[in-house]
């Protein structure tokens, strides 16, 4: 069943409610770019909080920062949020994708370092954490961003477009010279648990030829075959191969889902992109938010119960 966009007339129980976690839950792991060990705790938050990150270590200075595109301070290789005073939280996009895909509106994310753990390079371990903690409905309708007219950002090589739609959907194409990737495209409607089944297990990827350059720039220090698909020339180096035949484009869509959740609310509309990355994803989001005629806040009717049922079967995940 597709979500139907409806203007709010009251707080009727037919509207999709906001959701948070039932209980807090933690994990630890390595930062992909910093290589540092970090622990992360997800905590339930009251209605209308949104997703809020907290740095709990001494260097983090108690930084509390909303997951919003206005707070993006770096988009080289990953999405980094900051408060403008120097403290930052990097690589938030895979957790943000899991929160979007699982319909979590309100959450505190505590982390004792400057980067979220990369886990296995996908969003599946975060979906698993969310399922373990459980999801609870809150007594407040969910507010979404309904796209009213197309917004497009493009250059010679890349394109990103947001346009009106009945639900949140993404169409994405990539093209790489490596035959391990080649040309891939996919269209997906993010409804009824599609995120978990179609996208959540797709891992981040990189090219072995670029590793030295990235490391010289202080990036990918924690990267390994345990948390990324590594491509060398036309070969995938991971012994077990790929999780999906087109894992690369699925991961690019996963990144989009995470980046677009930095709108501060779920988007109802279609996102179409060609060779987009974090920087362009943020640019189109800023363009959309700055154009008040291109969107409005609204509420959506409750979805059917497929999504909830989907969470009854825990996912087996090997974490790095
Ligand atoms: Zn990614």
py3Dmol code that shows the C-alpha trace and the ligand (Angstrom):
import py3Dmol

protein = """\
ATOM      1  CA  UNK A   1       0.000   0.000   0.000  1.00  0.00           C
ATOM      2  CA  UNK A   2       1.378   3.397  -0.902  1.00  0.00           C
ATOM      3  CA  UNK A   3       1.461   6.288   1.511  1.00  0.00           C
ATOM      4  CA  UNK A   4      -1.106   8.939   0.674  1.00  0.00           C
ATOM      5  CA  UNK A   5      -0.242  12.572   1.155  1.00  0.00           C
ATOM      6  CA  UNK A   6      -2.987  14.366   3.030  1.00  0.00           C
ATOM      7  CA  UNK A   7      -3.323  17.805   4.540  1.00  0.00           C
ATOM      8  CA  UNK A   8      -3.740  17.707   8.311  1.00  0.00           C
ATOM      9  CA  UNK A   9      -7.142  18.643   9.613  1.00  0.00           C
ATOM     10  CA  UNK A  10      -6.786  17.213  13.121  1.00  0.00           C
ATOM     11  CA  UNK A  11      -4.654  14.815  15.121  1.00  0.00           C
ATOM     12  CA  UNK A  12      -6.767  11.822  14.150  1.00  0.00           C
ATOM     13  CA  UNK A  13      -5.322   8.388  14.864  1.00  0.00           C
ATOM     14  CA  UNK A  14      -5.338   7.713  11.107  1.00  0.00           C
ATOM     15  CA  UNK A  15      -2.192   9.767  10.723  1.00  0.00           C
ATOM     16  CA  UNK A  16       1.169   8.064  10.926  1.00  0.00           C
ATOM     17  CA  UNK A  17       2.558   8.721  14.412  1.00  0.00           C
ATOM     18  CA  UNK A  18       6.110   9.769  15.215  1.00  0.00           C
ATOM     19  CA  UNK A  19       8.306   6.925  16.417  1.00  0.00           C
ATOM     20  CA  UNK A  20      11.312   6.451  18.669  1.00  0.00           C
ATOM     21  CA  UNK A  21      13.085   3.443  20.201  1.00  0.00           C
ATOM     22  CA  UNK A  22      11.525   1.421  23.015  1.00  0.00           C
ATOM     23  CA  UNK A  23      14.795   1.258  24.953  1.00  0.00           C
ATOM     24  CA  UNK A  24      18.392   2.396  24.642  1.00  0.00           C
ATOM     25  CA  UNK A  25      20.957   0.241  22.890  1.00  0.00           C
ATOM     26  CA  UNK A  26      24.725   0.473  22.285  1.00  0.00           C
ATOM     27  CA  UNK A  27      27.404  -0.842  19.979  1.00  0.00           C
ATOM     28  CA  UNK A  28      31.086  -0.221  19.393  1.00  0.00           C
ATOM     29  CA  UNK A  29      33.294  -0.303  16.355  1.00  0.00           C
ATOM     30  CA  UNK A  30      35.890   1.493  14.285  1.00  0.00           C
ATOM     31  CA  UNK A  31      35.607   4.817  12.508  1.00  0.00           C
ATOM     32  CA  UNK A  32      36.108   4.280   8.761  1.00  0.00           C
ATOM     33  CA  UNK A  33      38.119   7.443   8.227  1.00  0.00           C
ATOM     34  CA  UNK A  34      39.658   8.071  11.680  1.00  0.00           C
ATOM     35  CA  UNK A  35      40.420   4.415  12.469  1.00  0.00           C
ATOM     36  CA  UNK A  36      39.478   5.226  16.099  1.00  0.00           C
ATOM     37  CA  UNK A  37      37.483   2.877  18.347  1.00  0.00           C
ATOM     38  CA  UNK A  38      34.182   4.451  19.312  1.00  0.00           C
ATOM     39  CA  UNK A  39      31.074   3.430  21.163  1.00  0.00           C
ATOM     40  CA  UNK A  40      27.646   4.658  20.215  1.00  0.00           C
ATOM     41  CA  UNK A  41      24.378   4.600  22.180  1.00  0.00           C
ATOM     42  CA  UNK A  42      20.928   5.170  20.689  1.00  0.00           C
ATOM     43  CA  UNK A  43      18.445   6.593  23.233  1.00  0.00           C
ATOM     44  CA  UNK A  44      14.686   7.209  22.982  1.00  0.00           C
ATOM     45  CA  UNK A  45      13.754  10.906  22.594  1.00  0.00           C
ATOM     46  CA  UNK A  46      10.461  12.807  23.091  1.00  0.00           C
ATOM     47  CA  UNK A  47       8.180  13.795  20.168  1.00  0.00           C
ATOM     48  CA  UNK A  48       9.442  16.659  17.946  1.00  0.00           C
ATOM     49  CA  UNK A  49      13.088  16.154  19.015  1.00  0.00           C
ATOM     50  CA  UNK A  50      14.252  14.877  15.629  1.00  0.00           C
ATOM     51  CA  UNK A  51      17.596  13.088  15.435  1.00  0.00           C
ATOM     52  CA  UNK A  52      20.166  14.715  17.737  1.00  0.00           C
ATOM     53  CA  UNK A  53      23.832  13.715  18.004  1.00  0.00           C
ATOM     54  CA  UNK A  54      25.812  14.153  21.246  1.00  0.00           C
ATOM     55  CA  UNK A  55      29.576  13.930  21.698  1.00  0.00           C
ATOM     56  CA  UNK A  56      30.105  12.435  25.176  1.00  0.00           C
ATOM     57  CA  UNK A  57      33.955  12.418  25.168  1.00  0.00           C
ATOM     58  CA  UNK A  58      36.033  15.246  26.638  1.00  0.00           C
ATOM     59  CA  UNK A  59      37.267  16.462  23.219  1.00  0.00           C
ATOM     60  CA  UNK A  60      33.681  16.658  21.996  1.00  0.00           C
ATOM     61  CA  UNK A  61      32.996  19.400  24.529  1.00  0.00           C
ATOM     62  CA  UNK A  62      29.465  18.096  25.095  1.00  0.00           C
ATOM     63  CA  UNK A  63      28.566  18.989  21.515  1.00  0.00           C
ATOM     64  CA  UNK A  64      24.879  18.468  20.797  1.00  0.00           C
ATOM     65  CA  UNK A  65      23.967  18.826  17.180  1.00  0.00           C
ATOM     66  CA  UNK A  66      20.775  18.299  15.195  1.00  0.00           C
ATOM     67  CA  UNK A  67      20.925  16.002  12.177  1.00  0.00           C
ATOM     68  CA  UNK A  68      20.191  18.751   9.659  1.00  0.00           C
ATOM     69  CA  UNK A  69      21.790  19.732   6.358  1.00  0.00           C
ATOM     70  CA  UNK A  70      22.432  23.234   7.794  1.00  0.00           C
ATOM     71  CA  UNK A  71      24.926  21.590  10.153  1.00  0.00           C
ATOM     72  CA  UNK A  72      26.941  19.757   7.476  1.00  0.00           C
ATOM     73  CA  UNK A  73      30.537  21.017   7.674  1.00  0.00           C
ATOM     74  CA  UNK A  74      32.309  18.527   5.388  1.00  0.00           C
ATOM     75  CA  UNK A  75      31.160  16.234   2.593  1.00  0.00           C
ATOM     76  CA  UNK A  76      34.435  14.779   1.313  1.00  0.00           C
ATOM     77  CA  UNK A  77      33.937  10.989   1.202  1.00  0.00           C
ATOM     78  CA  UNK A  78      31.358  11.055   4.030  1.00  0.00           C
ATOM     79  CA  UNK A  79      28.866  13.386   5.697  1.00  0.00           C
ATOM     80  CA  UNK A  80      30.261  15.304   8.701  1.00  0.00           C
ATOM     81  CA  UNK A  81      28.131  17.425  11.037  1.00  0.00           C
ATOM     82  CA  UNK A  82      29.528  20.225  13.189  1.00  0.00           C
ATOM     83  CA  UNK A  83      28.471  23.038  15.490  1.00  0.00           C
ATOM     84  CA  UNK A  84      30.703  25.668  13.903  1.00  0.00           C
ATOM     85  CA  UNK A  85      32.858  25.743  17.082  1.00  0.00           C
ATOM     86  CA  UNK A  86      35.205  22.968  15.965  1.00  0.00           C
ATOM     87  CA  UNK A  87      33.654  19.783  17.359  1.00  0.00           C
ATOM     88  CA  UNK A  88      32.350  17.446  14.666  1.00  0.00           C
ATOM     89  CA  UNK A  89      30.716  14.039  14.096  1.00  0.00           C
ATOM     90  CA  UNK A  90      31.663  12.251  10.879  1.00  0.00           C
ATOM     91  CA  UNK A  91      30.176   9.450   8.761  1.00  0.00           C
ATOM     92  CA  UNK A  92      26.592   9.870   9.937  1.00  0.00           C
ATOM     93  CA  UNK A  93      24.981   8.825   6.628  1.00  0.00           C
ATOM     94  CA  UNK A  94      24.601   5.060   7.134  1.00  0.00           C
ATOM     95  CA  UNK A  95      22.972   5.441  10.558  1.00  0.00           C
ATOM     96  CA  UNK A  96      20.757   8.222   9.158  1.00  0.00           C
ATOM     97  CA  UNK A  97      19.743   5.871   6.323  1.00  0.00           C
ATOM     98  CA  UNK A  98      18.789   3.143   8.825  1.00  0.00           C
ATOM     99  CA  UNK A  99      16.773   5.637  10.903  1.00  0.00           C
ATOM    100  CA  UNK A 100      14.963   6.860   7.786  1.00  0.00           C
ATOM    101  CA  UNK A 101      14.387   3.314   6.541  1.00  0.00           C
ATOM    102  CA  UNK A 102      13.039   2.131   9.905  1.00  0.00           C
ATOM    103  CA  UNK A 103      10.853   5.223  10.412  1.00  0.00           C
ATOM    104  CA  UNK A 104      12.602   6.592  13.525  1.00  0.00           C
ATOM    105  CA  UNK A 105      11.648  10.264  13.959  1.00  0.00           C
ATOM    106  CA  UNK A 106      13.126  11.057  17.357  1.00  0.00           C
ATOM    107  CA  UNK A 107      16.424   9.833  18.806  1.00  0.00           C
ATOM    108  CA  UNK A 108      19.501  10.876  20.748  1.00  0.00           C
ATOM    109  CA  UNK A 109      22.704   9.393  19.346  1.00  0.00           C
ATOM    110  CA  UNK A 110      25.566   9.520  21.850  1.00  0.00           C
ATOM    111  CA  UNK A 111      29.068   8.863  20.583  1.00  0.00           C
ATOM    112  CA  UNK A 112      32.376   9.076  22.479  1.00  0.00           C
ATOM    113  CA  UNK A 113      34.455  10.112  19.485  1.00  0.00           C
ATOM    114  CA  UNK A 114      34.467  12.209  16.323  1.00  0.00           C
ATOM    115  CA  UNK A 115      33.093   9.546  13.976  1.00  0.00           C
ATOM    116  CA  UNK A 116      30.335   6.932  14.077  1.00  0.00           C
ATOM    117  CA  UNK A 117      31.438   3.284  13.900  1.00  0.00           C
ATOM    118  CA  UNK A 118      31.456   1.945  10.334  1.00  0.00           C
ATOM    119  CA  UNK A 119      30.428  -1.586  11.444  1.00  0.00           C
ATOM    120  CA  UNK A 120      30.374  -3.733   8.272  1.00  0.00           C
ATOM    121  CA  UNK A 121      30.162  -0.726   5.913  1.00  0.00           C
ATOM    122  CA  UNK A 122      26.392  -1.044   5.408  1.00  0.00           C
ATOM    123  CA  UNK A 123      23.296   0.031   7.350  1.00  0.00           C
ATOM    124  CA  UNK A 124      22.282  -3.545   8.296  1.00  0.00           C
ATOM    125  CA  UNK A 125      23.981  -3.552  11.745  1.00  0.00           C
ATOM    126  CA  UNK A 126      22.124  -0.315  12.595  1.00  0.00           C
ATOM    127  CA  UNK A 127      18.804  -1.820  11.437  1.00  0.00           C
ATOM    128  CA  UNK A 128      19.612  -4.804  13.666  1.00  0.00           C
ATOM    129  CA  UNK A 129      20.251  -2.504  16.668  1.00  0.00           C
ATOM    130  CA  UNK A 130      16.967  -0.676  16.041  1.00  0.00           C
ATOM    131  CA  UNK A 131      15.091  -3.984  15.827  1.00  0.00           C
ATOM    132  CA  UNK A 132      16.715  -5.250  19.039  1.00  0.00           C
ATOM    133  CA  UNK A 133      15.759  -2.064  20.916  1.00  0.00           C
ATOM    134  CA  UNK A 134      12.238  -2.102  19.454  1.00  0.00           C
ATOM    135  CA  UNK A 135      10.207   0.749  17.975  1.00  0.00           C
ATOM    136  CA  UNK A 136       7.488   2.608  19.844  1.00  0.00           C
ATOM    137  CA  UNK A 137       4.802   4.929  18.482  1.00  0.00           C
ATOM    138  CA  UNK A 138       4.482   8.384  20.041  1.00  0.00           C
ATOM    139  CA  UNK A 139       1.419  10.482  20.628  1.00  0.00           C
ATOM    140  CA  UNK A 140       2.085  13.016  17.861  1.00  0.00           C
ATOM    141  CA  UNK A 141       1.538  12.842  14.077  1.00  0.00           C
ATOM    142  CA  UNK A 142       4.646  12.538  11.922  1.00  0.00           C
ATOM    143  CA  UNK A 143       5.465  15.701   9.968  1.00  0.00           C
ATOM    144  CA  UNK A 144       6.849  15.110   6.469  1.00  0.00           C
ATOM    145  CA  UNK A 145       8.183  17.313   3.672  1.00  0.00           C
ATOM    146  CA  UNK A 146       5.942  17.039   0.614  1.00  0.00           C
ATOM    147  CA  UNK A 147       7.703  18.054  -2.605  1.00  0.00           C
ATOM    148  CA  UNK A 148       5.415  20.364  -4.632  1.00  0.00           C
ATOM    149  CA  UNK A 149       7.480  21.103  -7.753  1.00  0.00           C
ATOM    150  CA  UNK A 150      10.674  19.777  -9.342  1.00  0.00           C
ATOM    151  CA  UNK A 151      14.044  21.120  -8.193  1.00  0.00           C
ATOM    152  CA  UNK A 152      17.113  20.194 -10.204  1.00  0.00           C
ATOM    153  CA  UNK A 153      20.858  20.631  -9.715  1.00  0.00           C
ATOM    154  CA  UNK A 154      23.287  19.492 -12.386  1.00  0.00           C
ATOM    155  CA  UNK A 155      26.676  19.977 -13.935  1.00  0.00           C
ATOM    156  CA  UNK A 156      28.446  18.347 -16.883  1.00  0.00           C
ATOM    157  CA  UNK A 157      28.780  14.994 -15.152  1.00  0.00           C
ATOM    158  CA  UNK A 158      26.177  14.783 -12.407  1.00  0.00           C
ATOM    159  CA  UNK A 159      22.506  15.389 -11.847  1.00  0.00           C
ATOM    160  CA  UNK A 160      20.125  15.364  -8.900  1.00  0.00           C
ATOM    161  CA  UNK A 161      16.415  16.120  -8.981  1.00  0.00           C
ATOM    162  CA  UNK A 162      13.610  16.142  -6.421  1.00  0.00           C
ATOM    163  CA  UNK A 163      10.059  15.996  -7.783  1.00  0.00           C
ATOM    164  CA  UNK A 164       6.547  15.354  -6.443  1.00  0.00           C
ATOM    165  CA  UNK A 165       5.523  11.736  -5.780  1.00  0.00           C
ATOM    166  CA  UNK A 166       3.077   9.589  -3.827  1.00  0.00           C
ATOM    167  CA  UNK A 167       5.766   8.166  -1.546  1.00  0.00           C
ATOM    168  CA  UNK A 168       9.522   8.483  -1.005  1.00  0.00           C
ATOM    169  CA  UNK A 169      11.259   6.880  -3.966  1.00  0.00           C
ATOM    170  CA  UNK A 170      14.772   7.014  -5.411  1.00  0.00           C
ATOM    171  CA  UNK A 171      16.073   6.368  -8.923  1.00  0.00           C
ATOM    172  CA  UNK A 172      19.839   6.326  -9.272  1.00  0.00           C
ATOM    173  CA  UNK A 173      22.404   5.544 -11.935  1.00  0.00           C
ATOM    174  CA  UNK A 174      26.157   5.230 -11.768  1.00  0.00           C
ATOM    175  CA  UNK A 175      28.839   4.542 -14.306  1.00  0.00           C
ATOM    176  CA  UNK A 176      32.400   3.538 -13.499  1.00  0.00           C
ATOM    177  CA  UNK A 177      35.231   2.565 -15.842  1.00  0.00           C
ATOM    178  CA  UNK A 178      35.936  -0.556 -13.743  1.00  0.00           C
ATOM    179  CA  UNK A 179      34.143  -3.610 -15.169  1.00  0.00           C
ATOM    180  CA  UNK A 180      33.541  -4.731 -11.556  1.00  0.00           C
ATOM    181  CA  UNK A 181      30.967  -1.902 -11.402  1.00  0.00           C
ATOM    182  CA  UNK A 182      30.262  -0.640 -14.940  1.00  0.00           C
ATOM    183  CA  UNK A 183      26.849   0.946 -15.476  1.00  0.00           C
ATOM    184  CA  UNK A 184      24.178   0.238 -12.824  1.00  0.00           C
ATOM    185  CA  UNK A 185      20.774   1.758 -12.201  1.00  0.00           C
ATOM    186  CA  UNK A 186      17.920   1.097  -9.828  1.00  0.00           C
ATOM    187  CA  UNK A 187      14.530   2.545  -8.907  1.00  0.00           C
ATOM    188  CA  UNK A 188      13.065   1.812  -5.506  1.00  0.00           C
ATOM    189  CA  UNK A 189      10.040   2.941  -3.489  1.00  0.00           C
ATOM    190  CA  UNK A 190      11.020   3.244   0.165  1.00  0.00           C
ATOM    191  CA  UNK A 191       7.812   1.724   1.549  1.00  0.00           C
ATOM    192  CA  UNK A 192       6.834  -1.435   3.397  1.00  0.00           C
ATOM    193  CA  UNK A 193      10.263  -2.460   4.605  1.00  0.00           C
ATOM    194  CA  UNK A 194      11.961  -2.031   1.200  1.00  0.00           C
ATOM    195  CA  UNK A 195      14.914  -0.295   2.838  1.00  0.00           C
ATOM    196  CA  UNK A 196      15.812  -3.332   4.924  1.00  0.00           C
ATOM    197  CA  UNK A 197      15.360  -5.866   2.138  1.00  0.00           C
ATOM    198  CA  UNK A 198      16.629  -3.957  -0.883  1.00  0.00           C
ATOM    199  CA  UNK A 199      19.266  -1.568   0.428  1.00  0.00           C
ATOM    200  CA  UNK A 200      20.371  -2.008   4.042  1.00  0.00           C
ATOM    201  CA  UNK A 201      23.031  -4.690   3.418  1.00  0.00           C
ATOM    202  CA  UNK A 202      24.799  -2.825   0.594  1.00  0.00           C
ATOM    203  CA  UNK A 203      28.303  -1.872   1.717  1.00  0.00           C
ATOM    204  CA  UNK A 204      30.383   1.208   1.053  1.00  0.00           C
ATOM    205  CA  UNK A 205      33.047   0.692  -1.606  1.00  0.00           C
ATOM    206  CA  UNK A 206      36.418   2.023  -2.638  1.00  0.00           C
ATOM    207  CA  UNK A 207      39.256   1.509  -5.055  1.00  0.00           C
ATOM    208  CA  UNK A 208      42.537   0.057  -3.860  1.00  0.00           C
ATOM    209  CA  UNK A 209      44.331   2.443  -6.238  1.00  0.00           C
ATOM    210  CA  UNK A 210      42.969   5.406  -4.233  1.00  0.00           C
ATOM    211  CA  UNK A 211      43.800   4.102  -0.758  1.00  0.00           C
ATOM    212  CA  UNK A 212      47.270   5.726  -0.489  1.00  0.00           C
ATOM    213  CA  UNK A 213      45.906   9.078  -1.599  1.00  0.00           C
ATOM    214  CA  UNK A 214      42.984   8.879   0.863  1.00  0.00           C
ATOM    215  CA  UNK A 215      45.249   7.875   3.741  1.00  0.00           C
ATOM    216  CA  UNK A 216      47.644  10.731   2.967  1.00  0.00           C
ATOM    217  CA  UNK A 217      44.590  13.008   3.367  1.00  0.00           C
ATOM    218  CA  UNK A 218      43.797  11.364   6.734  1.00  0.00           C
ATOM    219  CA  UNK A 219      40.851   9.413   5.317  1.00  0.00           C
ATOM    220  CA  UNK A 220      39.977   5.681   5.170  1.00  0.00           C
ATOM    221  CA  UNK A 221      42.405   4.931   8.048  1.00  0.00           C
ATOM    222  CA  UNK A 222      39.969   2.349   9.459  1.00  0.00           C
ATOM    223  CA  UNK A 223      38.961   0.927   6.075  1.00  0.00           C
ATOM    224  CA  UNK A 224      39.437  -2.781   5.393  1.00  0.00           C
ATOM    225  CA  UNK A 225      37.855  -5.731   3.597  1.00  0.00           C
ATOM    226  CA  UNK A 226      35.742  -6.182   6.761  1.00  0.00           C
ATOM    227  CA  UNK A 227      33.936  -2.883   6.268  1.00  0.00           C
ATOM    228  CA  UNK A 228      34.025  -2.070   2.565  1.00  0.00           C
ATOM    229  CA  UNK A 229      33.854  -3.617  -0.867  1.00  0.00           C
ATOM    230  CA  UNK A 230      37.329  -3.035  -2.270  1.00  0.00           C
ATOM    231  CA  UNK A 231      37.781  -2.888  -6.039  1.00  0.00           C
ATOM    232  CA  UNK A 232      41.138  -3.316  -7.777  1.00  0.00           C
ATOM    233  CA  UNK A 233      41.014  -2.701 -11.518  1.00  0.00           C
ATOM    234  CA  UNK A 234      38.144  -4.882 -12.740  1.00  0.00           C
ATOM    235  CA  UNK A 235      38.134  -7.195  -9.690  1.00  0.00           C
ATOM    236  CA  UNK A 236      36.354  -7.222  -6.335  1.00  0.00           C
ATOM    237  CA  UNK A 237      38.981  -8.186  -3.736  1.00  0.00           C
ATOM    238  CA  UNK A 238      36.564  -9.367  -0.990  1.00  0.00           C
ATOM    239  CA  UNK A 239      36.766 -13.161  -0.757  1.00  0.00           C
ATOM    240  CA  UNK A 240      33.012 -13.594  -0.362  1.00  0.00           C
ATOM    241  CA  UNK A 241      32.236 -11.314  -3.306  1.00  0.00           C
ATOM    242  CA  UNK A 242      29.160  -9.095  -3.365  1.00  0.00           C
ATOM    243  CA  UNK A 243      25.970  -9.200  -1.278  1.00  0.00           C
ATOM    244  CA  UNK A 244      23.818  -8.029  -4.201  1.00  0.00           C
ATOM    245  CA  UNK A 245      24.804  -8.278  -7.881  1.00  0.00           C
ATOM    246  CA  UNK A 246      24.407  -4.471  -8.088  1.00  0.00           C
ATOM    247  CA  UNK A 247      25.602  -3.717  -4.542  1.00  0.00           C
ATOM    248  CA  UNK A 248      27.346  -0.502  -5.698  1.00  0.00           C
ATOM    249  CA  UNK A 249      24.270   1.373  -6.912  1.00  0.00           C
ATOM    250  CA  UNK A 250      22.309   0.067  -3.917  1.00  0.00           C
ATOM    251  CA  UNK A 251      24.903   1.579  -1.588  1.00  0.00           C
ATOM    252  CA  UNK A 252      24.741   4.899  -3.464  1.00  0.00           C
ATOM    253  CA  UNK A 253      20.952   4.891  -2.893  1.00  0.00           C
ATOM    254  CA  UNK A 254      21.513   4.010   0.780  1.00  0.00           C
ATOM    255  CA  UNK A 255      23.793   7.072   1.045  1.00  0.00           C
ATOM    256  CA  UNK A 256      21.079   9.231  -0.595  1.00  0.00           C
ATOM    257  CA  UNK A 257      18.462   7.984   1.848  1.00  0.00           C
ATOM    258  CA  UNK A 258      20.772   8.967   4.736  1.00  0.00           C
ATOM    259  CA  UNK A 259      21.747  12.325   3.257  1.00  0.00           C
ATOM    260  CA  UNK A 260      18.153  13.257   2.382  1.00  0.00           C
ATOM    261  CA  UNK A 261      17.041  12.498   5.958  1.00  0.00           C
ATOM    262  CA  UNK A 262      19.108  15.573   6.874  1.00  0.00           C
ATOM    263  CA  UNK A 263      16.100  17.577   5.614  1.00  0.00           C
ATOM    264  CA  UNK A 264      14.982  17.203   9.252  1.00  0.00           C
ATOM    265  CA  UNK A 265      11.855  15.248   8.286  1.00  0.00           C
ATOM    266  CA  UNK A 266      10.981  12.386   5.923  1.00  0.00           C
ATOM    267  CA  UNK A 267      10.544  13.455   2.282  1.00  0.00           C
ATOM    268  CA  UNK A 268       7.488  12.484   0.234  1.00  0.00           C
ATOM    269  CA  UNK A 269       8.646  12.750  -3.375  1.00  0.00           C
ATOM    270  CA  UNK A 270      10.935  11.214  -5.963  1.00  0.00           C
ATOM    271  CA  UNK A 271      14.692  11.698  -5.908  1.00  0.00           C
ATOM    272  CA  UNK A 272      16.405  11.041  -9.212  1.00  0.00           C
ATOM    273  CA  UNK A 273      20.163  11.150  -9.506  1.00  0.00           C
ATOM    274  CA  UNK A 274      22.962  10.360 -11.870  1.00  0.00           C
ATOM    275  CA  UNK A 275      26.445   9.967 -10.369  1.00  0.00           C
ATOM    276  CA  UNK A 276      25.454  12.053  -7.354  1.00  0.00           C
ATOM    277  CA  UNK A 277      27.411  11.955  -4.122  1.00  0.00           C
ATOM    278  CA  UNK A 278      27.192  13.481  -0.657  1.00  0.00           C
ATOM    279  CA  UNK A 279      28.018  17.033  -1.833  1.00  0.00           C
ATOM    280  CA  UNK A 280      25.331  17.100  -4.552  1.00  0.00           C
ATOM    281  CA  UNK A 281      22.802  15.380  -2.253  1.00  0.00           C
ATOM    282  CA  UNK A 282      23.305  18.206   0.257  1.00  0.00           C
ATOM    283  CA  UNK A 283      23.207  20.892  -2.450  1.00  0.00           C
ATOM    284  CA  UNK A 284      19.825  19.796  -3.791  1.00  0.00           C
ATOM    285  CA  UNK A 285      18.468  19.540  -0.251  1.00  0.00           C
ATOM    286  CA  UNK A 286      19.586  23.108   0.495  1.00  0.00           C
ATOM    287  CA  UNK A 287      18.118  24.345  -2.815  1.00  0.00           C
ATOM    288  CA  UNK A 288      14.795  22.672  -2.054  1.00  0.00           C
ATOM    289  CA  UNK A 289      14.591  23.992   1.520  1.00  0.00           C
ATOM    290  CA  UNK A 290      15.511  27.521   0.351  1.00  0.00           C
ATOM    291  CA  UNK A 291      12.667  27.554  -2.219  1.00  0.00           C
ATOM    292  CA  UNK A 292       9.524  27.803  -0.123  1.00  0.00           C
ATOM    293  CA  UNK A 293       7.299  27.153  -3.155  1.00  0.00           C
ATOM    294  CA  UNK A 294       8.869  23.769  -3.802  1.00  0.00           C
ATOM    295  CA  UNK A 295       7.709  22.029  -0.624  1.00  0.00           C
ATOM    296  CA  UNK A 296       5.460  22.169   2.414  1.00  0.00           C
ATOM    297  CA  UNK A 297       5.120  20.356   5.722  1.00  0.00           C
ATOM    298  CA  UNK A 298       2.235  17.928   5.854  1.00  0.00           C
ATOM    299  CA  UNK A 299       1.187  14.720   7.597  1.00  0.00           C
ATOM    300  CA  UNK A 300       0.711  11.300   6.056  1.00  0.00           C
ATOM    301  CA  UNK A 301      -1.839   8.610   6.686  1.00  0.00           C
ATOM    302  CA  UNK A 302      -0.722   5.582   8.647  1.00  0.00           C
ATOM    303  CA  UNK A 303       0.878   2.852   6.517  1.00  0.00           C
ATOM    304  CA  UNK A 304      -0.353  -0.714   6.749  1.00  0.00           C
ATOM    305  CA  UNK A 305       1.271  -2.969   9.321  1.00  0.00           C
ATOM    306  CA  UNK A 306       3.755  -4.662   6.964  1.00  0.00           C
ATOM    307  CA  UNK A 307       6.607  -2.541   8.226  1.00  0.00           C
ATOM    308  CA  UNK A 308       5.948  -3.444  11.863  1.00  0.00           C
ATOM    309  CA  UNK A 309       5.566  -7.157  11.015  1.00  0.00           C
ATOM    310  CA  UNK A 310       8.796  -7.017   9.112  1.00  0.00           C
ATOM    311  CA  UNK A 311      10.651  -6.280  12.337  1.00  0.00           C
ATOM    312  CA  UNK A 312       9.519  -9.445  14.110  1.00  0.00           C
ATOM    313  CA  UNK A 313      12.152 -11.520  12.358  1.00  0.00           C
ATOM    314  CA  UNK A 314      15.582 -10.439  13.588  1.00  0.00           C
ATOM    315  CA  UNK A 315      18.282 -10.073  10.981  1.00  0.00           C
ATOM    316  CA  UNK A 316      21.508 -12.014  11.431  1.00  0.00           C
ATOM    317  CA  UNK A 317      24.394  -9.619  11.008  1.00  0.00           C
ATOM    318  CA  UNK A 318      28.108 -10.135  11.334  1.00  0.00           C
ATOM    319  CA  UNK A 319      29.597  -6.942  12.687  1.00  0.00           C
ATOM    320  CA  UNK A 320      33.139  -5.856  12.164  1.00  0.00           C
TER     321      UNK A 320
END
"""
ligand_1 = """\
1
ZN
Zn 28.074 5.203 2.217
"""
view = py3Dmol.view(width=600, height=400)
view.addModel(protein, "pdb")
view.setStyle({"model": 0}, {"cartoon": {"style": "trace"}})
view.addModel(ligand_1, "xyz")
view.setStyle({"model": 1}, {"stick": {}})
view.zoomTo()
view.show()
